[in-house]
Amino acid sequence: MRKTLAIPVRFQLLIGIFLIQTGCKQADQTALPVPDPDHGGLILSAGFDAFIVAEELGPARHLVVAENGDIYVALNNMSKGAGAVALRDTTGDGRADVVSYFGTVSGTGIKLYGGYLYFGSDTAIVRYPMIGGQLVPDETYEVIAEGFPKDRQHASKPFDFDGEGNMYVNVGAPSNACMEQMRTRGSPGMDPCPILEYAGGIWRFDAHSLHQHQLSDGYRYSTGIRNAVALRWNPMVNRLYAVQHGRDQLNQFFPELFNAQENANLPAEEFLMLANGADFGWPYCYYDPFRQSKVLAPEYGGDGVETGRCEAKTDPIMAFPAHIAPNDLLFYQGEQFPEKYHGGAFVAFHGSWNRAPLEQEGYYVVFVPFSNELPSGDWEVFADGFTGKDILMNPGDARHRPTGLALGPDGSLYVADSRSGTIWRIIYTGEEEMAQEAAADSESREVVIADHPGERVYNVACLPCHQSDGNGVPGMHPPLSETEWVNGDKERLIRIVVEGIEGEIEVKGETYNSVMAPLSHLDAEQVADVLTFIRRSFGNDASEVTTEEVEQVLQNL
């Protein structure tokens, strides 16, 4: 049951103005389709609803929505003899009642541009001419860019267009860290890495010319990017962005340097703002979100601390938790969602596999607020529940894995799933509820310690489970706000962080039974910082935790 919020007087006037300004928009939303009672199985931010547009389409990847509402979905493997599927709603209920498969190549990237449907197979970018009034395009395609390496690893070719007729294509590196012996324990990295000559970056092409070859006609725009399935041009600031898949298996290949917990939390998935000539460091470097810097990879002599040549590489604009697989990126340009979301970024995370033996993470869509070119606040989980499980140990057990994002002409957000081929449409229906919660959130953040070093540790190690507001995930991860677990015995709290906790616990009258892995990779100062931050935030007002107190507990373990 949702709690009734007591809104301070100073926020009541702001809320009244907010509702007056958005009243017309709310009235227009009466025409939105009726959502599913269970939000299509999703857990959404307050004020949002969802429904399933179509399901069982096949292994869906990226998708695009036309101005008339028709939907085009790329399929990762051929399904029903086709590599793409087109959807149309003829009844006005928001559900696809016409489903047409087409295309002789499968892939990931798909965009509508200049009267064509562009499609990214693993080895080429092609385009299908659109036919006025028809759902399915002319299936006689033209080749725009070709000659891409044919590799099993990181072969997908997402792409996007700028406003000047250029097309940008991700060419993922078919490698983890450019080892001499691929994915072999202790193998050194090739230096210089020859893969960077033809992969591991973003290539630029003319969006209209035919039969451009990658190496002879394409231009390497940015390099040092292992694989960026999430690639998007932001026309609001005229910049290209990507979210990179970070490298894997630090512990498996270099167990003398990294333990299982460090392997699960390193390196960050990097949110990148691209630029002509930028080098983001792969394979020589990876981003350590705890140190907030790029460090030298062990394949190139790194020890988890040394930076070396990495000091000259370009840092990300934001760091996400490790191994959660960012697979699409979208900047919100619609009007349906509240002002908070305008200009911000949504990122679809496909989910991890490299956190074993610990619980897997990701499998959600997050939101990042933006101001002009850069993030203006912490990321937060926007849509969850895709896995259908409270605890996921194996990615093969996930019911759904979010892979694609698209904006509808009315400002709805569409999400594609790669497991069963489900498409969701997320709509906003709760202006007043959001205004109240925004006011309450503003009040609660008054007690957050600004720029505290513990906040940085929290955002990397704790936020995925306990959320940016400290309220956790109902039924899965307990809240941190105003509980005896946080505000009580400091020694017990320190032990939970450094040793983890498993088994049933009761928090605020609700039973939780998820596993919290030990954060043994944090040093005593970081443990003290993050616990002090938690005990002084989210409505808590408890005493600080000192480094000396943490060290005393560690000595007694």
C-alpha positions in Angstrom: 0.0 0.0 0.0 1.4 3.4 -1.0 1.9 5.8 2.0 0.0 9.1 2.1 2.6 11.8 1.7 2.5 14.9 3.9 3.6 17.7 1.6 5.3 20.7 3.2 3.6 24.1 2.6 6.6 25.4 0.6 6.0 22.7 -2.0 2.2 23.1 -2.3 2.4 26.3 -4.4 5.0 24.6 -6.7 2.8 21.6 -7.2 -0.2 23.8 -8.0 1.7 25.6 -10.7 3.0 22.3 -12.0 -0.5 20.8 -12.3 -1.9 24.0 -14.0 0.9 24.0 -16.5 0.4 20.3 -17.3 -3.4 20.2 -17.1 -3.8 20.3 -20.9 -1.4 17.5 -21.4 -3.1 15.4 -18.8 -6.5 15.9 -20.6 -4.9 14.8 -23.9 -3.7 11.6 -22.3 -7.3 10.3 -22.0 -6.8 9.1 -25.5 -4.0 6.8 -24.5 -4.6 3.0 -24.7 -5.7 1.2 -21.6 -2.7 -0.3 -19.9 -2.4 -3.9 -18.7 -3.5 -4.3 -15.1 0.0 -5.7 -14.2 1.9 -3.2 -16.4 2.7 -6.1 -18.7 4.7 -7.7 -15.9 7.0 -4.7 -15.4 7.8 -2.7 -12.3 7.7 1.0 -13.2 8.5 4.4 -11.8 5.5 6.1 -10.1 2.9 7.5 -12.5 3.7 5.2 -15.4 1.8 2.3 -16.9 2.6 -0.2 -19.6 1.0 -2.8 -21.8 2.3 -5.5 -24.2 2.1 -4.5 -27.8 3.1 -7.9 -29.2 4.9 -11.0 -28.0 6.6 -14.2 -29.3 8.0 -12.3 -32.2 11.5 -14.0 -32.1 14.9 -12.7 -30.8 14.1 -8.9 -31.0 17.0 -6.5 -30.9 16.5 -2.8 -31.7 13.3 -1.2 -32.9 11.9 2.0 -34.4 8.5 3.5 -34.5 7.2 5.4 -37.5 5.2 8.7 -37.4 2.0 6.7 -38.1 2.7 4.3 -35.2 4.0 1.4 -37.2 6.8 -0.5 -35.5 9.8 -2.2 -37.1 11.9 -4.7 -35.1 15.3 -6.2 -36.0 15.7 -9.9 -35.2 19.0 -11.2 -34.1 18.4 -14.5 -35.9 16.1 -15.4 -38.7 12.6 -16.0 -37.4 9.9 -17.5 -39.6 12.3 -17.1 -42.5 12.9 -13.4 -42.0 15.3 -11.0 -40.3 12.8 -8.3 -39.3 9.1 -7.9 -38.4 6.7 -5.0 -38.9 3.8 -4.3 -36.6 0.6 -2.3 -37.0 -2.4 -1.5 -34.8 -5.6 -1.1 -36.9 -8.1 -1.0 -34.0 -6.6 1.8 -31.8 -6.1 -0.3 -28.7 -2.3 0.0 -28.9 -1.9 -3.8 -29.6 -0.4 -5.0 -32.9 -3.1 -6.9 -34.8 -1.0 -7.0 -38.1 2.3 -8.7 -37.8 4.4 -9.1 -41.0 7.8 -10.7 -41.3 10.2 -9.6 -44.0 13.9 -9.3 -45.0 16.5 -11.8 -45.9 19.2 -10.7 -43.4 19.1 -10.6 -39.6 20.8 -8.1 -37.3 20.5 -5.5 -34.6 20.5 -1.9 -35.9 17.3 -0.5 -37.5 16.3 3.1 -38.3 13.9 5.1 -40.5 15.8 7.8 -42.5 15.1 9.7 -45.6 12.3 7.5 -46.9 14.2 4.3 -46.3 14.3 1.6 -43.5 18.0 1.2 -42.7 19.0 -2.2 -41.3 22.3 -3.3 -39.7 23.3 -6.9 -40.3 26.5 -8.2 -38.7 28.5 -7.5 -41.9 26.7 -4.7 -43.7 24.3 -1.7 -43.4 21.5 -2.0 -46.0 18.3 0.0 -46.7 14.8 -0.9 -47.8 12.8 1.7 -49.7 9.6 2.5 -47.9 6.3 2.4 -49.9 3.7 5.0 -49.1 0.8 3.6 -47.1 2.2 0.1 -47.0 3.5 -1.6 -43.8 6.3 -3.7 -45.3 9.0 -1.9 -47.3 10.2 -2.9 -50.7 12.3 -6.0 -49.9 14.9 -5.2 -52.6 17.6 -3.6 -50.5 20.6 -1.5 -51.3 23.9 -1.9 -49.6 25.2 1.3 -47.9 28.3 0.1 -46.0 30.0 -3.3 -46.2 33.3 -5.1 -45.6 32.8 -5.3 -41.8 34.7 -8.1 -40.1 32.7 -11.3 -39.9 33.3 -12.4 -36.3 31.2 -14.3 -33.7 32.1 -11.9 -30.8 30.5 -8.5 -30.8 29.4 -8.7 -34.4 26.2 -6.6 -34.1 26.2 -3.3 -36.1 24.0 -0.6 -34.4 24.2 2.8 -36.1 22.6 6.2 -36.1 22.5 9.4 -38.2 23.4 13.0 -37.4 21.7 16.1 -38.9 24.3 16.4 -41.7 23.9 13.2 -43.7 26.5 11.1 -41.8 25.9 7.6 -40.5 27.9 6.3 -37.5 28.4 2.5 -37.1 29.7 0.6 -34.1 32.3 -2.0 -35.0 32.8 -4.1 -31.9 36.1 -5.7 -31.1 36.0 -9.5 -31.4 38.0 -9.9 -28.2 37.9 -9.4 -24.5 41.3 -7.6 -24.0 43.3 -8.3 -27.2 45.2 -11.1 -25.6 47.8 -13.0 -27.6 45.9 -16.2 -26.7 42.2 -15.3 -26.6 40.6 -15.6 -23.2 43.5 -17.6 -21.7 44.7 -17.2 -18.1 47.7 -15.0 -17.8 48.1 -14.3 -21.5 49.6 -10.9 -22.3 47.9 -8.4 -24.5 49.1 -7.6 -28.0 50.8 -4.2 -28.0 49.9 -2.4 -30.2 46.6 -4.1 -30.5 46.0 -4.9 -34.2 42.3 -5.2 -33.8 42.0 -1.4 -33.4 42.8 -1.0 -37.1 39.5 -2.5 -38.1 37.3 -2.7 -35.0 36.9 -1.5 -31.4 35.5 1.9 -32.4 32.9 3.9 -34.3 33.2 4.4 -38.0 31.5 7.3 -40.0 30.0 6.9 -43.5 27.9 9.0 -45.9 24.3 8.0 -45.2 23.3 8.1 -48.9 26.2 6.6 -50.9 26.1 3.0 -51.9 28.7 0.2 -51.5 31.1 2.0 -49.2 33.7 -0.3 -47.8 34.6 0.1 -44.2 38.4 0.4 -44.5 38.6 2.3 -47.8 35.6 4.6 -47.6 34.7 4.7 -43.9 36.3 7.1 -41.4 37.3 6.0 -37.9 35.5 8.6 -35.8 36.3 7.3 -32.2 38.5 4.4 -31.0 39.3 2.4 -27.9 35.7 1.2 -27.5 35.3 -2.5 -26.9 31.7 -2.7 -28.0 28.9 -0.1 -28.0 25.6 -1.7 -28.9 24.0 1.4 -27.3 24.8 4.1 -29.8 22.7 7.3 -30.3 23.0 10.8 -31.8 21.4 13.4 -29.6 20.0 16.1 -31.9 19.2 18.4 -28.9 23.0 19.0 -28.4 24.3 17.6 -31.7 26.6 15.1 -30.1 27.1 11.3 -30.5 26.9 9.1 -27.4 27.5 5.5 -26.6 27.4 3.1 -23.6 30.2 0.6 -23.8 30.3 -3.1 -22.8 33.3 -3.3 -20.5 35.8 -6.2 -20.5 35.2 -9.5 -18.6 36.9 -12.1 -16.4 39.5 -10.2 -14.4 39.4 -12.8 -11.7 39.5 -15.8 -14.0 42.5 -14.7 -16.0 44.4 -12.9 -13.2 43.3 -14.4 -9.8 46.5 -13.2 -8.2 45.3 -9.6 -8.7 41.5 -9.8 -8.5 39.0 -11.8 -6.3 35.5 -12.9 -7.3 33.9 -9.8 -5.7 36.2 -7.4 -7.6 35.5 -9.4 -10.8 31.8 -8.8 -10.3 32.2 -5.0 -9.7 35.0 -4.2 -12.2 35.2 -2.6 -14.6 32.3 0.0 -15.1 30.0 0.0 -18.1 31.0 3.4 -19.5 28.6 6.1 -20.7 30.7 7.9 -23.4 30.3 11.3 -25.1 32.0 10.7 -28.4 34.1 13.1 -30.4 36.2 13.0 -33.6 39.5 11.4 -32.7 38.6 10.5 -29.1 40.4 7.4 -27.7 38.6 5.7 -24.7 41.5 3.3 -24.0 40.4 -0.3 -24.8 42.1 -2.7 -24.6 44.9 -1.1 -22.6 42.7 0.5 -20.0 39.4 0.0 -18.1 37.5 2.4 -15.9 37.5 1.7 -12.1 34.4 3.4 -10.7 35.8 3.2 -7.1 39.0 5.0 -8.0 37.1 7.1 -10.5 39.9 6.8 -13.1 41.1 4.6 -15.9 43.7 2.0 -14.8 46.1 -0.1 -16.8 44.7 -3.5 -17.7 46.6 -6.5 -16.3 47.3 -7.8 -19.9 49.5 -4.7 -20.3 51.2 -4.8 -16.9 48.6 -3.3 -14.7 48.0 -4.3 -11.1 44.6 -2.8 -10.5 46.1 0.5 -9.3 48.6 1.8 -11.9 47.3 4.2 -14.5 50.2 4.5 -16.9 49.2 5.4 -20.4 45.6 5.5 -19.4 46.0 9.0 -18.0 45.8 10.2 -21.6 42.6 8.4 -22.5 39.1 10.0 -22.4 37.0 9.3 -19.3 33.3 8.4 -19.4 30.6 11.0 -18.5 29.0 8.4 -16.1 29.9 4.9 -14.8 27.3 2.1 -14.5 27.8 -1.2 -12.5 30.0 -3.8 -14.2 28.8 -6.5 -16.6 25.1 -5.4 -17.0 25.4 -5.1 -20.8 24.0 -1.8 -22.1 22.2 -2.6 -25.4 20.4 0.5 -26.3 20.3 4.3 -25.6 17.6 6.8 -26.2 17.4 10.6 -25.5 13.8 11.5 -24.6 12.5 14.1 -27.0 8.8 13.5 -26.4 6.2 15.6 -24.5 4.1 12.9 -22.8 6.5 12.3 -19.9 6.9 14.9 -17.1 9.5 17.6 -17.4 12.0 15.7 -15.4 12.5 13.3 -18.3 12.8 15.8 -21.1 16.2 15.7 -22.7 17.3 12.8 -20.4 18.6 9.4 -21.4 17.1 6.0 -21.1 19.5 3.0 -21.2 18.4 -0.6 -21.7 20.6 -3.1 -19.9 20.5 -6.7 -21.3 21.9 -8.2 -18.1 25.1 -9.8 -16.8 26.6 -13.2 -17.0 30.1 -12.5 -15.7 29.2 -11.9 -12.0 29.1 -15.7 -11.2 29.2 -17.1 -8.6 27.4 -14.0 -7.3 23.8 -13.0 -8.2 23.4 -11.6 -11.7 22.6 -7.9 -12.2 21.0 -5.6 -14.8 17.9 -6.6 -16.8 16.3 -3.2 -16.5 15.9 0.2 -18.1 17.4 3.1 -16.3 17.0 6.9 -16.6 19.8 9.5 -16.5 18.8 13.2 -16.2 20.7 15.5 -18.5 21.5 19.2 -18.6 22.7 20.2 -22.0 25.5 17.7 -23.0 26.2 16.1 -19.6 24.3 14.1 -16.9 22.9 16.3 -14.2 22.2 13.7 -11.5 22.4 10.0 -10.6 20.9 7.3 -12.7 17.8 5.5 -11.4 16.0 2.3 -12.4 13.0 3.3 -14.5 11.6 -0.1 -15.5 12.3 -3.5 -13.9 10.8 -6.9 -13.5 11.9 -8.3 -16.8 13.5 -11.4 -15.4 10.4 -12.6 -13.6 12.5 -13.6 -10.7 13.5 -12.1 -7.3 17.0 -13.6 -7.5 18.7 -14.5 -10.8 21.9 -16.6 -10.8 21.9 -17.6 -14.4 21.0 -15.3 -17.3 19.4 -18.3 -19.1 16.7 -18.3 -16.4 15.6 -14.7 -17.2 12.1 -14.5 -18.7 12.9 -11.3 -20.6 16.0 -9.3 -21.4 15.5 -5.6 -22.5 17.5 -4.9 -25.7 15.9 -2.1 -27.7 14.3 1.3 -27.0 12.2 3.5 -29.3 10.2 6.7 -29.0 6.6 6.7 -30.3 5.1 9.8 -32.0 3.0 10.5 -28.9 6.0 10.4 -26.6 5.5 6.8 -25.4 8.6 4.7 -24.7 8.8 1.2 -26.4 11.0 -1.6 -25.1 12.0 -4.7 -27.0 13.0 -8.1 -25.4 15.5 -10.5 -26.9 14.3 -13.7 -25.2 10.7 -14.2 -26.4 10.3 -11.1 -28.6 8.0 -9.1 -26.4 7.4 -5.4 -27.1 6.1 -3.1 -24.3 4.8 0.4 -24.6 5.3 2.5 -21.5 2.9 5.5 -21.0 2.5 8.2 -18.4 -0.8 8.6 -16.7 -0.1 10.1 -13.2 0.8 13.8 -13.3 -0.5 14.6 -9.8 1.1 11.5 -8.2 4.5 12.4 -9.8 4.3 16.0 -8.6 3.7 14.8 -5.0 6.5 12.3 -5.1 8.8 14.8 -6.7 8.1 17.2 -3.8 8.7 14.4 -1.3 11.9 13.4 -3.0 13.1 17.0 -2.9 12.4 17.2 0.8 14.2 13.9 1.5 17.3 14.9 -0.5 17.8 17.9 1.8 19.3 15.5 4.3 21.7 13.9 1.8 25.4 14.9 2.4 26.4 16.8 -0.7 29.4 15.6 -2.6 30.3 13.1 0.2 32.8 10.4 -0.9 30.5 7.7 0.4 27.9 8.7 -2.2 30.3 7.7 -5.0 30.8 4.3 -3.5 27.0 4.0 -2.9 26.2 4.8 -6.6 28.5 2.0 -7.8 28.1 -0.7 -5.1 24.7 -0.2 -3.5 22.4 1.7 -5.9 21.5 -1.1 -8.2 19.7 -2.9 -5.3 18.8 -0.2 -2.9 18.0 2.5 -5.5 18.9 6.2 -5.6 16.3 7.1 -3.0 17.3 4.3 -0.6 13.9 2.7 -0.7 15.1 -0.6 -2.2 12.9 -2.8 -4.4 9.7 -4.2 -2.7 10.0 -7.9 -2.1 13.6 -8.1 -3.3 16.0 -5.6 -1.7 15.2 -3.9 1.7 15.0 -0.1 2.2 17.8 1.8 3.9 15.6 4.6 5.2 14.9 4.9 8.9 15.6 1.3 9.8 17.2 -0.2 12.9 19.5 -2.2 10.5 21.1 1.2 9.3 20.7 3.4 12.4 21.4 0.8 15.0 24.5 -1.3 15.9 27.4 0.0 13.8 29.5 -3.2 14.2 26.6 -5.3 12.8 26.3 -2.9 9.9 30.0 -3.0 9.1 30.0 -6.8 9.2 27.1 -6.9 6.7 29.1 -4.8 4.3 32.4 -6.7 4.5 30.9 -10.2 5.1 27.6 -10.0 3.2 24.4 -11.4 4.5 22.2 -14.4 3.5 18.9 -15.7 4.8 15.6 -14.2 5.9 15.6 -10.8 7.5 12.7 -8.5 8.5 12.9 -4.8 7.6 9.9 -2.5 8.4 7.6 -5.5 8.8 8.5 -7.1 5.5 10.6 -10.2 5.1 13.5 -10.3 2.6 15.4 -13.3 1.6 17.8 -12.1 -1.1 21.6 -12.5 -0.9 23.9 -9.5 -0.4 27.4 -10.4 -1.5 30.3 -9.2 0.6 31.9 -5.9 -0.6 35.3 -7.2 0.4 37.0 -5.2 -2.4 36.3 -1.9 -0.5 39.0 -0.7 1.8 38.3 0.5 5.4 38.0 4.1 4.4 35.5 3.4 1.6 33.4 1.2 4.0 33.4 4.0 6.6 32.5 6.6 3.9 29.6 4.7 2.4 28.1 3.7 5.8 28.4 7.3 7.0 26.6 8.5 3.8 23.8 6.0 4.3 23.4 6.8 8.0 23.1 10.5 7.2 20.9 10.2 4.1 17.4 8.9 3.1 15.8 10.3 6.2 18.5 8.9 8.5 20.3 11.0 11.1 22.7 8.6 12.8 26.3 9.1 13.8 29.2 8.6 11.4 31.2 5.4 11.0 34.9 6.0 11.3 37.7 4.3 9.5 39.1 3.2 12.9 35.8 1.5 13.8 35.9 -0.4 10.5 39.5 -1.5 11.0 38.6 -2.7 14.5 35.9 -4.9 13.1 38.2 -6.2 10.4 40.8 -7.2 12.9 38.2 -9.3 14.8 37.0 -11.2 11.7 
